[in-house]
Amino acid sequence: MRRLLVVTALFAAACGSRTIVESGPVDGRVVLATFTADVDPAAGTFVVRTSPVAPGSPGALYAGVIIDEGGGADTVTVSNDVTKNADEGLPASVSDGCGAGVNAYKGNVQVTSNYTTKVLRNVYLVIDAITPGHEACTSVAPMGSGLSNANGLYFYWSIFPGQTVSVPWSFTFSTATAFTFSGHVVATPVVGAVLYSSSMSYSSLAIKTAGTLWAWGDNVYGELGLGNDDNKSLPTQVGEGTIWASVAASSSFTLAVKTDGTLWAWGGNGKGQLGLGNNADTNVPTQVGEGTNWASVAAGLQHTLAVKSDGTLWAWGYNSDGELGLGNNADTNVPTQVGEGTNWASVATGALHTLAVKTDGTLWAWGYNNDGELGLGNNTNTNVPTQVGEGTSWASVATGALHTLAVKTDGTLWAWGYNYSGQLGLGNNGRGTDKNVPTQVGEGTDWASVAAGASHTLAVNTDGTLWAWGYNNEGELGLGNNGLGTDKNVPTQVTSF
């Protein structure tokens, strides 16, 4: 069986879903870079070395080619750019051991893809080790948008041919003793395109490996971004650009991030979900503000959430149930920061609810909660981010119309919310089976990723197998059948994939 890298079906509207699939074979994970940092507070020195090792002074730029598949055609160039916070200093004015002074540094492992036919997917930055004895007074972690766990795992969605991305990390310390930390960056090259579809609106979007964006299907609100409202039965290129990185498709509108960090929106805008400062529809991609540091975006029924590369979280659009997390229930048609945090990693939007993972592994929820989809142990709406339990090991989260699933760093899978069609995978369904607290799906510890459609769920196991459960009237589970009586309330392997 061909190994499956990832299959993600994210909810886009009350009756529809967005599906992200990989096309083509998976080559396997490759190491893009290794790095080591030597810190000597007493001497006032800080040197970072990438692989291959290059000499230099603190703060210098190191670069080197470290991936070559043969023939020199497909390579990756990696550099390490180190900067010191302007308001912090080195050395630390503290005694040996942990002290009161805190020094902070930031850096970026910059990856440039010279691949010609492959997309680098699932880019992780891992902090491998800190000099023993310094764990208590040293903190090293990835930063910005992504997924983190206790080992410092960072996820960057994709790197297209010719694109450069910066995978950032930071560290703080309060010790005068010299120490070292090290890590590495890995990714999986994939041949093919990434497909995004919205089943409610019968529209689809895809990004090719060259970074071009294509759209087809229903176009009532101009959600295809083609400058008209004509439906398309064949993939049609959106504009002429080749720098599209990711796209989020809802029932009637679309948002997308370019490789330069800009954010673009088009389609229906009755609740200000495009973030353009008005409520007028538009059928062409229109830039949201002037920012160049947007990392990811998620589209709900009529609301939008997005994470910037600095780890801040922003929201706009419909807010009747507090799904924007702004402490009120008023709509807004411009991006508005959610709180003051700078450690948001990823965000997922349901019909009227939102969940997000922070870089410390905590999970937060807000918005509509009539069916317990927030996982807070009650069925009461909330308009501010509220922590789900006390866990710090959440890796990723997926939202359906009215249900939620999440994977922990130990590979366990958890579900909560509406369960009429068995979409939670807990072995039951129907009235009275909803859950308002995270409940483990089976006893497995080998779940890699999960995705939620409107009323169904798909998940990938670490052995590459695909599993499905929930509503199946239209055959959305991929099990070779459909119609009444074919729903599944336990994970069932999709053997045809």
C-alpha positions as CSV (number, residue, x, y, z in Angstrom):
1,M,0.0,0.0,0.0
2,R,1.3,3.5,-0.8
3,R,2.1,5.4,2.3
4,L,-0.3,8.2,3.0
5,L,1.4,11.4,4.2
6,V,-1.7,13.3,5.3
7,V,-5.3,13.7,4.4
8,T,-7.1,16.6,6.0
9,A,-10.8,17.5,5.7
10,L,-11.5,20.7,7.5
11,F,-15.1,22.0,8.0
12,A,-15.9,25.0,5.9
13,A,-19.6,25.4,6.3
14,A,-22.6,24.0,8.1
15,C,-23.2,21.4,5.4
16,G,-19.9,21.3,3.7
17,S,-16.2,20.6,4.1
18,R,-12.9,21.6,2.7
19,T,-10.6,18.7,1.9
20,I,-6.9,19.0,1.6
21,V,-5.2,16.0,0.0
22,E,-1.8,15.1,-1.3
23,S,-1.4,14.1,-4.9
24,G,1.4,11.8,-6.0
25,P,3.9,9.6,-4.2
26,V,5.6,10.5,-1.0
27,D,9.4,10.4,-1.0
28,G,9.9,10.2,2.8
29,R,11.2,12.6,5.3
30,V,14.6,14.3,4.8
31,V,16.7,16.4,7.2
32,L,17.0,19.9,5.9
33,A,19.4,21.3,8.5
34,T,21.0,20.7,11.8
35,F,22.1,23.5,14.1
36,T,24.0,24.0,17.3
37,A,24.1,27.1,19.5
38,D,26.9,27.9,21.9
39,V,26.0,30.4,24.6
40,D,28.6,31.9,27.0
41,P,26.9,34.6,29.2
42,A,30.1,35.4,31.1
43,A,32.1,36.0,27.9
44,G,29.2,37.7,26.1
45,T,29.3,35.4,23.1
46,F,26.6,33.6,21.2
47,V,27.4,31.5,18.1
48,V,25.1,29.4,16.0
49,R,26.4,26.8,13.6
50,T,24.3,25.2,10.9
51,S,25.3,22.1,8.9
52,P,27.8,22.4,7.3
53,V,29.6,24.2,10.1
54,A,30.7,27.7,9.1
55,P,32.9,30.1,11.1
56,G,31.8,33.5,12.1
57,S,31.0,36.0,14.8
58,P,27.8,36.2,16.9
59,G,24.9,37.3,14.8
60,A,26.5,36.4,11.6
61,L,24.6,34.7,8.7
62,Y,25.5,31.1,7.9
63,A,24.5,29.3,4.7
64,G,25.1,26.1,3.0
65,V,23.5,23.6,0.6
66,I,22.5,20.5,2.6
67,I,20.1,18.6,0.4
68,D,21.1,17.2,-3.0
69,E,19.1,14.4,-4.6
70,G,21.6,13.7,-7.3
71,G,22.4,15.7,-10.4
72,G,22.1,18.9,-8.4
73,A,18.7,19.7,-9.8
74,D,16.7,19.6,-6.5
75,T,18.4,21.2,-3.5
76,V,17.6,23.1,-0.4
77,T,19.6,26.0,0.9
78,V,19.5,26.7,4.6
79,S,20.8,29.6,6.6
80,N,20.6,30.7,10.2
81,D,19.9,34.4,11.0
82,V,20.4,35.3,14.6
83,T,19.1,38.5,16.2
84,K,19.0,39.7,19.7
85,N,16.0,41.4,21.3
86,A,16.7,45.1,21.4
87,D,15.6,45.4,25.1
88,E,17.6,42.5,26.3
89,G,21.4,42.1,26.8
90,L,24.2,39.7,27.0
91,P,25.8,38.8,29.3
92,A,23.3,38.1,32.0
93,S,23.9,40.0,35.3
94,V,23.2,37.0,37.4
95,S,25.2,34.6,39.5
96,D,26.0,31.1,38.6
97,G,22.8,29.0,38.3
98,C,19.3,30.4,37.8
99,G,19.0,34.1,38.6
100,A,16.6,37.0,38.2
101,G,18.0,38.4,35.0
102,V,16.4,37.1,31.8
103,N,18.1,37.3,28.3
104,A,16.1,36.6,25.2
105,Y,17.4,35.8,21.7
106,K,15.5,35.1,18.4
107,G,16.7,33.3,15.3
108,N,15.4,31.9,12.0
109,V,16.3,28.8,10.2
110,Q,15.7,30.1,6.7
111,V,14.9,27.4,4.1
112,T,15.0,28.0,0.4
113,S,13.6,25.3,-1.8
114,N,15.3,24.8,-5.2
115,Y,13.2,21.8,-5.9
116,T,11.7,21.8,-9.4
117,T,8.9,19.3,-9.1
118,K,8.3,18.8,-5.4
119,V,6.6,20.7,-2.5
120,L,8.3,20.4,0.9
121,R,5.4,19.5,3.2
122,N,5.3,19.0,7.0
123,V,8.3,21.1,7.9
124,Y,9.3,20.6,11.5
125,L,11.9,22.3,13.7
126,V,12.9,20.2,16.6
127,I,14.9,21.2,19.6
128,D,16.9,18.1,20.3
129,A,18.9,18.8,23.5
130,I,20.0,21.4,26.0
131,T,23.2,21.0,28.0
132,P,22.2,18.9,31.1
133,G,21.6,20.9,34.2
134,H,20.4,24.0,32.4
135,E,16.8,22.9,31.7
136,A,15.4,24.7,34.8
137,C,16.8,28.1,33.8
138,T,16.8,27.9,30.0
139,S,13.8,27.8,27.6
140,V,14.4,27.0,24.0
141,A,11.4,26.6,21.6
142,P,10.1,27.2,18.1
143,M,8.0,30.3,17.9
144,G,5.3,31.9,15.7
145,S,2.7,30.0,13.8
146,G,2.8,26.2,14.0
147,L,2.3,23.2,16.2
148,S,4.5,22.6,19.2
149,N,4.8,19.9,21.8
150,A,7.0,19.3,24.8
151,N,9.9,18.6,22.5
152,G,9.6,21.9,20.6
153,L,8.0,20.7,17.4
154,Y,7.3,23.4,14.8
155,F,5.0,22.9,11.8
156,Y,5.2,25.1,8.7
157,W,2.5,24.2,6.1
158,S,4.5,24.0,2.9
159,I,7.5,25.3,0.9
160,F,6.9,25.6,-2.8
161,P,9.7,25.5,-5.4
162,G,11.8,28.6,-5.3
163,Q,10.1,29.8,-2.0
164,T,12.0,30.9,1.1
165,V,10.5,30.6,4.5
166,S,11.8,31.4,7.9
167,V,11.2,28.8,10.6
168,P,11.8,30.9,13.8
169,W,13.0,29.8,17.2
170,S,13.7,31.7,20.4
171,F,15.4,31.1,23.7
172,T,15.6,32.8,27.1
173,F,18.0,32.1,29.9
174,S,18.8,33.2,33.4
175,T,22.2,31.6,34.1
176,A,25.8,32.8,33.9
177,T,27.1,29.4,33.0
178,A,27.9,28.5,29.4
179,F,25.6,26.1,27.8
180,T,24.7,24.6,24.4
181,F,21.5,23.7,22.6
182,S,20.9,21.9,19.3
183,G,18.2,21.0,16.9
184,H,17.3,20.0,13.4
185,V,14.7,20.8,10.6
186,V,13.0,18.0,8.6
187,A,10.4,18.0,5.8
188,T,8.8,15.6,3.4
189,P,9.1,16.3,-0.4
190,V,5.8,15.5,-2.2
191,V,5.0,15.4,-5.9
192,G,1.7,16.9,-6.9
193,A,-0.8,19.6,-5.9
194,V,-2.8,20.4,-2.8
195,L,-6.5,20.3,-3.2
196,Y,-9.0,22.4,-1.2
197,S,-12.7,21.8,-1.7
198,S,-16.0,23.0,-0.2
199,S,-18.7,20.4,-0.5
200,M,-21.5,22.8,0.5
201,S,-20.8,25.2,-2.3
202,Y,-19.6,22.5,-4.7
203,S,-16.4,24.5,-5.4
204,S,-12.8,23.4,-5.2
205,L,-9.4,25.2,-5.2
206,A,-5.9,23.7,-5.7
207,I,-2.4,25.0,-5.5
208,K,0.1,23.4,-7.9
209,T,3.7,22.8,-7.0
210,A,4.7,25.8,-9.0
211,G,2.6,28.0,-6.7
212,T,-0.3,28.7,-9.1
213,L,-3.9,28.7,-7.8
214,W,-6.7,27.0,-9.6
215,A,-10.5,27.1,-9.0
216,W,-13.6,25.4,-10.3
217,G,-17.2,24.6,-9.4
218,D,-19.9,26.8,-7.9
219,N,-19.3,30.5,-8.0
220,V,-22.5,32.3,-6.9
221,Y,-20.7,34.8,-4.7
222,G,-17.5,35.0,-6.7
223,E,-15.7,32.6,-4.4
224,L,-13.6,31.3,-7.2
225,G,-11.9,34.6,-7.5
226,L,-12.1,34.7,-11.4
227,G,-13.6,38.2,-11.7
228,N,-17.1,36.9,-12.4
229,D,-19.9,34.8,-10.9
230,D,-19.9,32.1,-13.6
231,N,-19.6,28.5,-12.5
232,K,-16.7,26.5,-13.9
233,S,-16.6,22.8,-14.7
234,L,-12.8,22.8,-15.4
235,P,-9.9,24.0,-13.2
236,T,-9.3,27.7,-14.1
237,Q,-6.2,29.6,-12.9
238,V,-6.9,32.4,-10.5
239,G,-4.8,35.4,-11.8
240,E,-1.3,34.8,-13.1
241,G,0.6,34.6,-9.8
242,T,2.9,31.7,-8.9
243,I,3.3,32.5,-5.2
244,W,0.3,31.1,-3.5
245,A,1.1,29.1,-0.3
246,S,-2.2,28.0,1.2
247,V,-5.9,28.6,0.9
248,A,-9.0,28.3,3.1
249,A,-12.3,27.8,1.4
250,S,-15.7,28.2,3.1
251,S,-19.3,27.9,1.8
252,S,-19.3,31.3,0.0
253,F,-15.9,32.9,0.4
254,T,-12.2,32.2,0.2
255,L,-9.0,33.4,1.8
256,A,-5.4,32.6,0.8
257,V,-1.9,33.3,2.0
258,K,0.9,34.1,-0.5
259,T,4.5,33.1,-0.1
260,D,5.3,36.7,0.6
261,G,3.1,36.6,3.7
262,T,0.3,38.7,2.3
263,L,-3.3,37.7,2.9
264,W,-6.0,37.8,0.2
265,A,-9.8,37.4,0.3
266,W,-12.7,37.1,-2.1
267,G,-16.3,35.9,-2.4
268,G,-19.3,36.6,-0.1
269,N,-18.8,39.3,2.5
270,G,-22.2,39.9,4.1
271,K,-20.8,39.7,7.6
272,G,-17.4,41.2,6.9
273,Q,-15.7,37.8,6.8
274,L,-13.3,39.0,4.1
275,G,-11.7,41.5,6.5
276,L,-11.6,44.4,3.9
277,G,-13.3,47.0,6.1
278,N,-16.6,46.7,4.3
279,N,-19.4,44.2,3.8
280,A,-19.4,44.2,0.0
281,D,-18.8,41.0,-2.0
282,T,-15.8,40.8,-4.4
283,N,-15.1,38.3,-7.1
284,V,-11.3,39.0,-7.4
285,P,-8.6,38.4,-4.8
286,T,-8.2,41.5,-2.7
287,Q,-5.4,42.1,-0.2
288,V,-6.4,42.2,3.4
289,G,-4.6,45.2,4.8
290,E,-0.9,45.7,4.1
291,G,0.7,43.1,6.3
292,T,3.3,40.7,5.1
293,N,3.5,38.3,8.0
294,W,0.4,36.2,7.7
295,A,1.2,32.5,8.3
296,S,-2.1,30.7,8.2
297,V,-5.9,31.3,7.9
298,A,-9.1,29.4,8.7
299,A,-12.6,30.0,7.4
300,G,-15.7,29.2,9.3
301,L,-19.3,29.6,8.2
302,Q,-19.1,33.4,8.1
303,H,-16.1,34.2,10.3
304,T,-12.3,34.1,9.8
305,L,-9.4,33.5,12.1
306,A,-5.7,33.9,11.1
307,V,-2.3,33.5,12.7
308,K,0.6,35.8,12.0
309,S,4.2,34.7,12.0
310,D,4.8,36.6,15.2
311,G,2.3,34.2,17.0
312,T,-0.5,36.7,17.3
313,L,-4.1,35.6,16.5
314,W,-6.6,37.8,14.5
315,A,-10.4,37.4,13.9
316,W,-13.1,39.1,11.9
317,G,-16.6,38.5,10.4
318,Y,-19.7,37.1,12.0
319,N,-19.7,37.0,15.8
320,S,-23.3,36.3,17.1
321,D,-22.0,33.5,19.4
322,G,-18.6,34.9,20.3
323,E,-16.8,32.8,17.7
324,L,-14.2,35.6,17.2
325,G,-13.1,35.4,20.8
326,L,-13.0,39.2,21.3
327,G,-15.0,39.4,24.5
328,N,-18.2,40.5,22.8
329,N,-20.7,39.4,20.2
330,A,-20.4,42.2,17.7
331,D,-19.4,41.6,14.1
332,T,-16.3,43.2,12.7
333,N,-15.1,43.6,9.1
334,V,-11.4,44.2,9.8
335,P,-8.8,41.9,11.4
336,T,-8.9,42.4,15.2
337,Q,-6.4,40.9,17.5
338,V,-7.6,38.2,19.9
339,G,-6.1,39.1,23.2
340,E,-2.4,40.0,23.5
341,G,-0.8,36.6,23.2
342,T,2.1,36.0,20.9
343,N,2.2,32.2,21.2
344,W,-0.7,31.0,19.1
345,A,0.4,28.1,16.9
346,S,-2.7,27.1,14.8
347,V,-6.4,27.7,14.6
348,A,-9.5,25.8,13.4
349,T,-12.9,27.1,12.7
350,G,-16.2,25.3,12.8
351,A,-19.6,26.6,11.8
352,L,-19.9,29.0,14.8
353,H,-17.1,27.9,17.1
354,T,-13.3,28.2,17.1
355,L,-10.4,26.2,18.7
356,A,-6.7,27.0,18.7
357,V,-3.5,25.4,19.9
358,K,-0.8,27.5,21.6
359,T,2.9,26.8,21.2
360,D,3.0,25.5,24.8
361,G,0.6,22.7,23.8
362,T,-2.5,24.1,25.5
363,L,-5.8,24.0,23.7
364,W,-8.3,26.9,23.8
365,A,-11.9,27.2,22.6
366,W,-14.7,29.8,22.2
367,G,-17.9,30.5,20.4
368,Y,-21.1,28.4,20.0
369,N,-21.3,25.5,22.4
370,N,-24.9,24.1,22.4
371,D,-23.6,20.6,21.6
372,G,-20.5,20.7,23.8
373,E,-18.2,21.3,20.8
374,L,-15.9,23.5,22.9
375,G,-15.0,20.7,25.3
376,L,-15.4,22.8,28.4
377,G,-17.6,20.4,30.4
378,N,-20.7,22.5,29.8
379,N,-23.0,23.6,26.9
380,T,-22.6,27.4,27.4
381,N,-21.3,29.7,24.7
382,T,-18.2,31.8,25.5
383,N,-16.8,34.8,23.7
384,V,-13.3,34.7,25.0
385,P,-10.6,32.0,24.6
386,T,-11.1,29.4,27.4
387,Q,-8.6,26.6,28.1
388,V,-9.8,23.1,27.4
389,G,-8.8,21.2,30.5
390,E,-5.3,21.6,31.9
391,G,-3.3,19.5,29.3
392,T,-0.2,20.8,27.6
393,S,0.2,18.1,25.1
394,W,-2.2,19.0,22.4
395,A,-0.6,18.8,18.9
396,S,-3.4,19.6,16.5
397,V,-7.2,20.2,16.4
398,A,-9.9,19.9,13.7
399,T,-13.4,21.2,13.8
400,G,-16.5,19.9,12.1
401,A,-19.8,21.8,11.9
402,L,-20.7,21.0,15.5
403,H,-18.0,18.6,16.6
404,T,-14.3,18.7,17.4
405,L,-11.3,16.3,17.4
406,A,-7.7,16.7,18.4
407,V,-4.5,14.7,18.5
408,K,-2.2,14.8,21.5
409,T,1.6,14.5,21.2
410,D,1.4,11.0,22.6
411,G,-0.5,9.9,19.5
412,T,-3.9,9.6,21.2
413,L,-7.1,10.9,19.6
414,W,-9.8,12.7,21.4
415,A,-13.3,13.8,20.3
416,W,-16.2,15.9,21.7
417,G,-19.4,17.7,20.6
418,Y,-22.3,16.6,18.4
419,N,-22.5,12.9,17.7
420,Y,-25.8,12.2,16.0
421,S,-24.1,10.4,13.1
422,G,-21.3,8.8,15.1
423,Q,-18.8,11.4,14.0
424,L,-17.0,11.2,17.3
425,G,-16.0,7.6,16.7
426,L,-16.9,6.5,20.2
427,G,-19.0,3.5,19.3
428,N,-22.4,5.1,19.7
429,N,-24.5,7.7,18.0
430,G,-28.0,9.3,18.1
431,R,-29.6,11.6,20.6
432,G,-28.0,11.7,24.0
433,T,-24.5,10.6,22.9
434,D,-23.0,14.1,22.5
435,K,-19.9,14.8,24.7
436,N,-18.9,18.1,26.2
437,V,-15.5,17.0,27.4
438,P,-12.6,15.5,25.4
439,T,-13.1,11.7,25.2
440,Q,-10.5,9.3,23.9
441,V,-11.3,7.5,20.7
442,G,-10.3,3.9,21.4
443,E,-7.0,3.2,23.0
444,G,-4.6,3.8,20.2
445,T,-1.5,5.8,20.6
446,D,-0.5,6.0,16.9
447,W,-2.8,8.7,15.4
448,A,-0.9,11.1,13.2
449,S,-3.5,13.6,12.1
450,V,-7.2,14.2,12.0
451,A,-9.7,16.1,9.9
452,A,-13.4,16.9,10.3
453,G,-16.1,17.4,7.7
454,A,-19.5,18.7,8.5
455,S,-20.7,15.4,10.1
456,H,-17.9,13.0,9.4
457,T,-14.3,12.5,10.4
458,L,-11.1,11.1,8.8
459,A,-7.8,10.4,10.4
460,V,-4.4,9.1,9.4
461,N,-2.5,6.5,11.5
462,T,1.3,6.6,11.9
463,D,1.5,3.5,9.7
464,G,0.0,5.5,6.8
465,T,-3.5,3.9,6.9
466,L,-6.6,6.1,6.5
467,W,-9.6,5.7,8.8
468,A,-13.1,7.2,8.5
469,W,-16.3,7.4,10.6
470,G,-19.6,9.4,10.9
471,Y,-22.2,10.4,8.3
472,N,-22.0,8.6,5.0
473,N,-25.2,9.3,3.0
474,E,-23.2,10.6,0.1
475,G,-20.3,8.2,0.5
476,E,-18.0,10.7,2.2
477,L,-16.3,8.0,4.2
478,G,-14.9,6.3,1.1
479,L,-15.9,2.9,2.2
480,G,-17.5,1.8,-1.1
481,N,-21.1,2.4,0.0
482,N,-23.5,5.2,0.9
483,G,-27.0,5.9,1.9
484,L,-29.1,5.1,5.0
485,G,-27.6,2.6,7.4
486,T,-24.0,3.1,6.2
487,D,-22.9,5.6,8.8
488,K,-20.0,4.4,11.0
489,N,-19.6,5.2,14.7
490,V,-16.1,3.7,15.1
491,P,-13.0,4.3,13.1
492,T,-13.2,2.1,10.0
493,Q,-10.2,1.6,7.6
494,V,-10.5,3.0,4.1
495,T,-8.9,0.0,2.4
496,S,-9.3,1.3,-1.2
497,F,-7.0,4.3,-0.7
